[in-house]
Amino acid sequence: MSTPAPVELVVVLPLVAAALLALLPGYRLTAQLNVLGCAASLAASVALLVGQRPPPGDYLLVDDLNIVFIVLTALIGFTTSVFSAGYIGHELETGRLSAVFVRFYHAMYQLMMFGMNLAFVSNNIGLMWVAVEIATLTTVLMVGLYRTHEALEAAWKYFILGSVGIALALFGTILVYMAAQPVLGSFHDAMIFTLLVARAGSFDPALLNVAFVFLLLGYGTKVGLAPLHAWLPDAHAEGPTPISAVLSGLLLNVALYALLRFKMLLALNPAAIAPGPLMVTMGLISCVFAAFMLYRRRDIKRMFAYSSIEHMGIIVFAFGMGGPLANFAGLLHMTMHSLTKSAIFFAVGHIAQAKGTQKIADISGLTVTHPVLGWGLVLGVVAIAGLPPLGIFMSEFLVVSSTFARQPWLAVVLALGILVALGGLFLRLNSVAFGDPRGASEPTRASYVPMFAHLAIVFVAGIYMPSTLVIGFQNVARLLG
């Protein structure tokens, strides 16, 4: 019997871990197994990165584009599982969760990792759609984990809007198949992405045009683009904080990845519409809308949820602009946002447990009562606001400068959105981190290591990026067209 390849392990390991976690009792055992499962997935993804890539198959594919998503997902999945171990243990001790729900949570966590990894390595557009749906449904179940009225309402809203989005994406996928089938002949070949790319120039452009509109609306719902974003703030506010970190840091990227795959198809058909202007429009609307909405938030997790909408707008805008520099900037911004926003949600999780609330009005003076946590949050907000020398400053600078060289007015609107968001974030940070302490002041249990590990990577990336990483991102930028 042959040894499974790393690409197979990336998919199989989380599925096996999910099955074990569904059966095993005890919080400590399941928490440790969850961490070990994520560590094994991270090791498999690194082996896939540094080793020889397998040739594309009918169902699995590894290329320059998805290897970035795979490694980033495995890394943040691992660090979030480490943070989650202490966080969920505190929820169990305080009675917010029972042992049964904790076991369910850990099993669903690994099933979610399975769905995301399967979506990334799928070479079949139908299988990719199924994998995105698996990842979505597992997070729906975890958003409602606390079983409060608000949590169930948020999960239901997420389920309804997510179902609408995935139905639109399914219809778009079917239209792509209908465009490909007359050219490729067989049903099976018309679903394989590598074959679609090879023959995309011969597809019916009218069908591709309609398909991309549905795909943009469908997967755009899961990316959190305005005006399709309504599920995202509720899901962040009411679900467990580790799931907020995964939603912002990982799950939004899964839908973005699917959208980029289909954008590549349209770019290879000269008679099809250019997907860029549609993506630029939705990205810019999301950025500006979310930036102004930051000023009206009273819940700290909702505030950072709108920050995620803003940054996903910037990322989609960059990929919509296209070209080597804008694509490079979009990929760098996606990576930096995933690391930074998950670190911020780690901090917010600590804050909610220490203060016993998520209301901004009831939180003050963190740098006095919890200095390490307070200054960690300050550093996270400085990073996500795009101030130098952190990594997001570099990616935003590249996005704005590349846009200004081609479409100056678009660059002005984008820069306005970024500056408005910066003001909203620092307005809230001032009251939360500084001033006279207010509210409860309980000790925190979860580890600070994941938060500062992410922030350290973002800090280093703003000053120095290894040449191998730069070359890899440049290859992806060229691949995206």
C-alpha positions, 0 to 999 in steps of 0.5 A: 500500500502506497503512503498518502501524499502530502496533498492527500494528507492535507484533506484526510488528516482533519477528517480523521481528527473530526471522527475521533473528536466526535467519539472521545469524551473529556475536554482536555483530551479533545482540546489536545487532540484538536491541537495535534490534528491542526499541527499534523495538517500544518506539517503536511501543508509545509511538506507540500510547500517545500516538496515536489508537487504532484501532477494535477489529477481529476480531483486534486490540484496543487499550484502556485495559487492554492499553496499560499492559501493551504499553508496560511489556512493550516498556520492560522488553524493551528494557532487558533486551536492553541488559543481555543484550548484555553478559551473554550476551557474557560467557557466550560468552567463558567458554565457557558458551554457543557461538555457535550457542546465542547466535544461537538465544537472540536469535532466541527472545528476539524470538519471545517478545516477539512472543508476549507482544505478540500476547497483549496486542493479541488481540481473539480469545480463541483467538488470545490462548491461542495467543499465550500458548502461543508465549511459554511455549514460547520461554521453555521453550527458553531456560530449557534454554539451558545444556544442563546436567542441571539446566537441562534438568530445569528446562526439562522441569518448566516444559514439563510444568507449563506444558502442564498449565496451558495445557490447563486454560486451553484447556478454560476458553476452549472453555467460554466459547465454548460459553456465547457461541455460542448467544447470538452465533450464529456461531463467529467472533463467539463468540471476539471479546472485544469482542462477548463483553463486549457480550453477557456478561449473556446467557450461560449462567452455569453454563458461565461458572462452570466456565470461570472455575475452569479459567481460574484454574487454567490461567492461574494456573499461568503466573502462578506462584500457589501451589500451581501454582508448582513450575516457577518457582523452577527456571526462574529458577535454571537459565536465563540471568539475562536470562530470569529478569528477563523471566519475573518482569517480563513473562511472569507479567503475560501470564497475569495479563492473560488472567485479567483479561480473563475476570474482566471477562466474569464480572463482567458476568453477574449470575447467574455466581459472583463471581470475586473470592473465588477470586482473593483466596484463591489470591492470599493463599495464594501471598503467605503461602506464598512469604513463609515459603519465602524463609527456606529458600532457599540460591540467590539466584535461587531466593530472588527467584523466591519473591519473585515468587510472593509479589508476584504473589499480592499483585497477584491478591489486589488484583484479586480484591478489586476496586473502584476503589482495589484495582484501581488498587493492583493495577495500580500494584503490577504495574508497580512489581514488574515494574520492580523485580524485573527490576532485581534480576535484573540485579543478580543476573546481575552478582553471579553472573558476578562471584562465579562462583556463585549460592549465597548462602553463597558471596557476601558483602561486595558493598558492599566488593568491588563497591560500585556493584553491592552498593548497587544490590542493597540499593536493589532489595531495599529497593524490593521489600520495600515500604519507603518512599519507593519505589513498591511501598510506595505500592501495598502501602499502597493494597492493605492500606488498601483491604482493611482498610476492607472485610475487616479480617481479610484485611488482617491476614493480607496484612500478615503475609505482607508483613512475613514476606517483608520479614524473609526478604529482609533476612536474606539481604541482610545476608549478601550485601551486607555483612560480610567479602568472600568468594568470587571477585571478577571484574569485571562486563561488562554495563551497570549502566544498565538496573538503575539506570534501573528503580530510578530510575523506581520511586523517582520513582513513590513520590514523584510520579506524573504526573496523566496516568498516574494518570488512565490507571490510574483508567480501567483500574480502572473498566474492571475493575469 
